[in-house]
Amino acid sequence: MRKKLGEILLDRGLLTRPQLEQALAHTTGGRLGETLVALGFVTPEQVARGMAEQFNLPFVALRDLSFDPDAVRLLNARTARRYRAVPVACEGKKLKIATSDPLNVVAFDEIAMLTALTIDLLVMSVTDLDRALARLYPDGSAPAGGGEAFRQTTDRYRRANAPADEVEVPTDTAPVVRLVNTLINQAVKERASDIHLEPHEEGMRVRFRIDGMLHDITRLDKDISLQIVSRLKVMGGLDISERRLPQDGSLRFAELSEPLDLRLSTLPTILGEKLVLRLLKSGSTKLSLVEIGLAEEPRRQLESMLQSAYGMVLVTGPTGSGKTTTLYSALGVLHTPHRNIVTVEDPVEFRVPGINQVAVNARIGLSFAQVLRALVRQDPDVIMVGEIRDNETADIAIRSALTGHFVLSSLHTNDAPSTITRLVDMGVEPFLAASSLLGIVAQRLVRRLCRHCKQSTTLPSGSPQLIAAGLDPKREHRFYDAKGCESCNGEGYSGRLGIFEVLPITEELREMITARATAGELRRMAIKMGIHTFRQDGLHKAEQGLTTISEILRMTYQEE
């Protein structure tokens, strides 16, 4: 296991334990090395030497280096400054690069692609790197001349500024493949749920969504970004010549120990195509209703609904809130050898032995509604519809629930009571919704506190947070704070957990639904019935040290 930078500096006697703890407390988004230098505990060179040991790379000091002019000419000033890297020497097909950030693997892969050379890394202090950049590229322009590799690279990308519809971008060259693979690998390593590729005037910004928050990763030049877009569109089975209309596709990434499925979406913007890749881990889920985070009373209510022979249970929430995981956890309760369970999904996110799973395919006209019409003739006991997207799908699902089938599905709504009005807005008759629905599970995800660095805190009486949370402001309350450490990259959070509200459909609610009650009226009745709301569930988990009160206030509103 790779040793952490703080431990390396401790072992070398350059840092004390209290100094390390103080630095970790101040590292709220940047890197630990930067914080240690800013606090005056160590020098930039000591940090660089520690990182060299951490990643088993050679350390170099500027005073000991002589730069090969042919190597320097391989990168222009803009690229060198953007990627904080300076060429040192060329040895055959290898290019030695000095950097102060050996973690920026996407940048090094892009340099390898630009130069058509294999990269060997050297670690240099940040101050030495600044001096080297100023010395090698004093006027911010590209060095004159150029070696053969640089001329070949220039020829290869000379069409970068041509009109977009005239550019024929190669998509199967090894460097592009390597760069895309590296990008996906890094996203997996950093636990990202989505990769965002966003065009701007000079190229493309790359961001990862980690624990629900977007983080800047790197910026790519225009010529390379065009190739990455085309490569991903080819992998996703999309039309690479169509840049004016949105497209959706999917692909399987097999360059990992476990295959990874990705959903690909493109959107034309005024600066080019924006791509978003949703990462979906293949394989089966084994999460129980307890493991997904349902508290005892809501879990008991859901389990009671799952005992019914027919009817419909809906799981609702925004995109990326874990609805599919909850649906499969419910299927885990229903999955017995005596039941015929069939799922209809787009795409199939979890593969479960013993369950018949169907993937819809819009390209050939295989829609949710078409599969459902065929499915009801397959003698199913349980039907799981990945998502209700239109009136036709909703109508078939509800009529299936009314004719002896148990139906599970998901819907995009803000909370449990508003699910009813959403169905009515889609064209479902209120009396059909009232007759078919057994209950609704609404959910969303909040960031989970890092277990390595979370610390207990007490909110004093009268605290604005207590008032905002609807808690008794006359007494103090104990919660936990996000501190930040190396394990969570200074964020204070690692992973996410669900907060839920479960609404069983009672006779009172059925009468209100049939009478076309508003979402507000339904919500007031649900609260009167004692529904366990998002806010209540979240505050309970905050008290347990699973998340923070500020995270719950950010993700919920006061319902009462």
N, C-alpha and C positions, 0 to 999 in steps of 0.2 A: 504493500500500500504506500502511495506517495506521501512523503512527509509534508506537513504544512509549513508555510513560510515562517510563521511565528515560532514554531517549535525549533526550526533550524537556527533562527537568530538567538533563541534562548540557549540552545546547545553550544553555540559559538561564544557565549558570554557577552553578546552585544546588546542584550535586552534583559530586563528583569520581568518577572511574572506580573507585578503590579503595572508596569509600563505597558505590557501586552494587553492586559485587561482594560486599561484606560484607552488604548488605541482601538480595541474592538468596540468599545462603547461609543466611540466617535465615528466609526466606519459605518455610515448609514447608506452608502450607495457606491462609493468609490472603492478602490482596492486598498487592502491593508497596508501595503508598502508605501503608498502615497500618504496615508494617515501617519505612519511612523515617522516619515521624513518631515511632514508638516509640523509634527509635535516636537521635532528636534531630538528624537530618541536615537536615530541611526542616520547614516549618510546615504545618499542615492547609490553610491558604489557598494555599500554593504548590503543594501536591498537587492541590487543586481546580482551580486555574488551568491546571495541566498537563493534567488530564483534560479540561477544557473545550477546550483546543487539540487534544488527541488525537481527540476525537469531534466537533470542529467545532460546539460548542455555546456559547451565551453564558455567561459567568461573572457571578455576582451576589454581592455582600456584603450581609450583613444590615443594616449601617449605612446602605446606600443604598436599601433597599426600603421600600415602603409596601404593606400587604396590603389587598386588596379584601375587605370583610366578606362580600359575597355569594359570592365565590369560596371563602373559608374555610369557609362553611357547607355547601359541597358535600361535604366529607369529615368524618366524625366522628373523634373522637380516636383510637379504636382502629385505624381504617383508616390514618390518617395516621402513627401511630407504627409500625404493623406494616410499612408500605411505605417508612418513612423518607422521606416526601415531604410538602411543604406547598404548598397552593394559593396562588398569588400574585395572579392577575387573570384575569378572563373577558373575552375579546374576541370577540364574536359566538359562533360555535360552537367556539371554541378556549379551552382552559384551560391557563394557564401554571403549571407545577409546578416547584418548586425541589427538588433532590435532591443528595445527595453520592455517589450510586451510579448513574450513567447506564446501567450494564449490566443493571439489573434490569427487562428489557423485559416480563416476565410481569406484574410488579406494575403497570407503567404501562398495560398493556392492560386489566388488571382495573379500574383507576381510570377509564379511558375507558369501560368497560362500565357502571360504576356511575353515572357522571355523564352518559352519552350525549353526551360532548364529545370533540373531537380534542385530544390532548395535545401541548403544546410544552414541551420540557425546558429548564431552566436549571440550571447546576451551582453548588453552594454548598459551602463547606467543612463538614466534619463537625461542628466546634464551633459554627459559625453555625446549622447545621440543628438541633442540640440546643437552642440558645437559642430558635430560632423555634418549635419544638414546645412548649417550656415556656411561651412567651409567648402563643401562640395557643390552646393547650389546657391551661390551668393546672390544672384539676381533673380532667382525663382524661375529660371527658364531651363529648358533642356540643354545638356552639354552638346557642344558641336560634335560632328562626326558620328561615328557609331560602328559597332562591330557587325558581323554578318547576321548574328542572331537578332540584333535590334532591327536591322534593315528588313529581315524576313517578317518580323512582328509588325513593323510599320506597314509593309505591303499587305499583310493579312487583314489589318484593320483600317485601311485607307478609306473604306466606304462608310465609316462610322457617321460622318456628317451628311451623307446622301439622304434624299427624301425617304421617309420610312417605307413608302410603298415600292421603292426601287431596291431596297436592301435585301439580298438573299443571304440569310444568316445560317452558317453551318451549325448543325445541331448534334452531330455524331463524332466530333473530334474529341480525342481523349482528354485534353485539358478542360473542356466544358463539362464533360461527364464527371471528371474528378471534382470540379468545383461544386456542381450540384450535389454530388454524393456527400462531399464534406459539409455543405450547408445543412443537409438533412441530418447527417450524423451529429453535428453540433447541436441542432435543435433537440434531438433525442437526448443527448447527454445533459442538456440544461433543462430537461423536463418541460419543454415548450409544448403547448397545445396547438399553436398556430404559427405559421411563418407568413409574414406580410412583406411583399415586395412592392414598394411604392415608387413610381416614377417622379423625377424632378428634372429641372432644366439640364443638369450636367450628367445625369445617370439615374441611379436607383438607390433608395434607402432600404435597408433590410432590418426588420424588427421581429422579435420573438415575443409571443404572449406567454408569460410564465406566471403561474398562479393568478391568472386573470388580469395581469398588468402588462402593458407593452413596454419592451426594453429595446433601445437602439443597439444594433449589433455591428453594422458596418455600412459603408457606402460603396457602390460599384460604379465604375465608369460606364458611359453610355454604350460603348461598343460591346462590352462584356455583358451588360444587362440585357441587351437585345438577344444575345446568344442564349442566356439563361432562360429568358422567357420562352424562346422557341424550343429549347430543349425540354422544358417542363410541359409545354403544350403537346409536344410529340409524345412524351411519356404518358400524358393524360388522355391521349386519343383525341385531341382537339384539332381544329383547323388552324394551322399556323398562318395562313394567308388572311384570315378574318380578324381584323383589329378594331372593327367598328361596333361589334355587338358583344354582349356578355356571353360567356360560355361556361359550362360546368362539365367536369370530368372526374375521373378517379384513376389512381395508379397504385401499384404494389411495389414497395421498395424492399428488395431482398438482400441488400448489402449489410444486414445486421444479423445477430444471432437469432432474433425472432423477426419474421416478416412484418412489415409495417404497411398498413393501408393509408393512403392519403386522399382526401377530397380536394379537388382543385377548382377554384373559381376565378374567372377573369372579369375585369370591369374596365371598359374604355374610359379614360380620363382625357382632359385637354393636353396632358403631357405624355400620354402613352398608356399602355395597359397596366393596370394594378392587378397583382395576383395574390391570392390568399390560399395557403395550403393548410388544411385541418389534418392533424396527425391522429390516426386511429390505430391503436394497438390491436393486432390480430390475436386470435385465441379466445378462450372462454373466460368469462368472469365467474368468480366464486364468492362474491360478496353477498352476505346475508343481509336481511333487513336491519339487523343490529349493526353490522359493519358499515353500512352506508350512513349511519348516524341518526336513525329514527329513535326518538325517545320512547319510553315505555308505553305511555297512553296512546300516542299516535300510531305506534307500531301495532298495538292491540286492535285499534280501530281498523287499520289496513288489513291485518290478518283475518279479521271478522268478515270484511268484504270479500276476501279471496276464498272464503268457504262457500260462497254462493255458487249454484250450478249454472246460472246465467245472469246477464246484466253487463254493465260496462264500468270500468274504472279508468279514469283519465289521469295522467301524470303531466303536469304543466310547468312552464317556466321559460325563461329566455333561452336563446341559442347558447350552447355550451354549458348548461347548468346541470348536466349529469342525468337528464331524463332517461336516456337509454340504459344507463347503469341501474337505475331504479326499476325500470320495466323488467330487466333481466333478473334482478333480485326477486321481484314478484313471481316471475316465471319459475325461479328456483323453488318457491313454495308449492307451485302448482304442478311441477314436473314429476309425474309418477308413471310407471309402466302402463297404467290403465287409461291414460288420457292421450288423445291425439292433439298435439299442440303444433300449430302452424304460425309462422311469423312472416310478415310482409314488410320489407325494409328497403331503404335507399341511403347508403348501402348496408349490407349485413356487417355490423360492427363486431359482434361477438359470435363465435361459432360454438354451438352446444350439441354434443352427441345426443341423439334420441329426439331432437326437435327438428321438424321440417321447416327449413328457412328458404324464403324466396326473395330474390333481389329484383326490384323493379328496374326497368330499362326503358327510359323515355324515348330513346333513339329508335326503338322498334315498336313503340306504341304500347309497351307493357307498363301500364300505370297502376297505381294503388287500386283504383276502382275496378280495373279489368281483372287484376289478380283476385280481388275480393269476390267478384262475381263467380269466378271459377272455383274459388276456395270453398264457398259454402256448399258446393256439391261434392266436397272431399270428406264429408262426415267429420268435421273438426269438433273437438270439445272446447278448446281454447284457441282464440285467434288474437295474435298480437300485431297491431298495425303500427309501424314505426312512427308515423306522424299523420294526423288528419290535416290535409292542406286545402281541401275544397269541399263544396257542398255534396258532390257525388260520393266522395269517399266517406264523409260524415254520415250521409243517409244510409249507405250500405252497412257501415259499422253499427249504427244504431238499430237498424232493422234486424241485423244478425243477433244483437244483444236481446232483442225482443222475441226472437224465435228459437230460444233454447241454447244459445252459445254464450260463453264467457269471453268478453272482449276487453283487451288491454290496449291503450293507445296513448299518444302524447299530443299536446296542443301548446301553442305559444300564447301564454297569457301572463299577466303580472301577479295574480294571486288566485286562490281557489274560487272565491265567489264570482269573480269576473269571467271565469270559464263558461258559466251558463250564458251570459250575454254574448260571449264570443261565438258560441254555437248558434244562437238565435241570429246573430249578424251574418253567419254563413248560410242561413236559409233553413236551418233545422226548426221544425215546429216545436214550440215550447212543451206541448203535451207529450211529444215523443222523447224530448230530452228528459223530462221529469220521470217518465215511465221507465227509461232504460238505464239511467245513471244510478250506480250504487254509491259512488263517492269520488272525490277528487283529491289528489296529492299534488300540492304546489311546492316547488323547491327552487332554491338558488344556491350558489356556491360562495363561500367566504374564505379568505386566506387563513390557513392554519398556522398558529404560532410555532416557531422553531423550538423543538424540545431541548436543544442544547443551550439556548441563551435566554429563554423567556424568564422574566422576573416578576415577582409579586409586587403589587402596588395597591395603595389604599386611596380611594377617592373620598375626600373629606365631605362632611355635610355641606349642602349648599353648592356643590360642584355643578357647573353648567352641564357636564356630561350626564350627571344623575337626573337633572331636570329634563334634558333632551330625551333621555331613555325612558322617562315616565316612572322612575324609581323614587322611593321615599327620600326626598332631599334632606330630611331632618336627621338622618343617621349616615354614618360612613359605610362604604361598601368596598369589599376586597375584589380586585380583578388582577389581570396580568398585563404586562407591557411587552412590546416588541423591542428587543435590545439590539440585536445584530451581532453576528460572529462570522468566522470563516466558513462554517458549515452551511450557512444560508446566504453567503456572499454579502453579508452586511445588511440584508433586508429585514431580518427579524421574523420573517415568515418562510415556511417551507411546506408546499403542498396546499391543498384546499379541502374543505369539508362542507357537507350539505347542511342547510337549515330548511326546515319543512313546516308546512301546515297541512293537516289532513282534515277534510270536510266530508263526513258521512251525510248522504242525502236522506233526511228524515221526512216524515209526512208533512210537517209544517213547511219545509223547504219545497217539497213537491207542489204544494198548493200555491206557494208564492211564484214558483217557476211557471206554472200553468197560467197564472194571472199576469205574467210578463213583468215581474218585479225588476227594478233596476239593480245594478251591481251594488250600489250603496245600500239599498234596502236588504239585499241578500247578505251583505257583509255584516250589517248591524244585527241581523238575526243570528248569523254564525257566531258572532262574539257573545251574544246573549246565551247561545247554546253552550258556550265554553270552549270554542275552538282554540287550539294551541297555536297562536299566531307566529309569524316569522320573527317578530321582535322578541316575543317571549322565549321561543326556542333558541334564538341567537344569544340572548342575555344569559340563559341557563348555561350554554356552552362557553360563554366568556367567563362566567364564574368558575367553571371547571378548569380553566386555563387552556382551553383548546383554541381560542381566538381572543381578540381584544374588543373592548366595548366600542372603540372608535371604528373598527371594521364593521361591527353590527349597525352602528348608526349610519355608516356610509351606505350600507346595502339594504337597509329597511326603512320604513316610515312608521310613524305612530298610528296604529290602527284604531285605538279606542277613541 
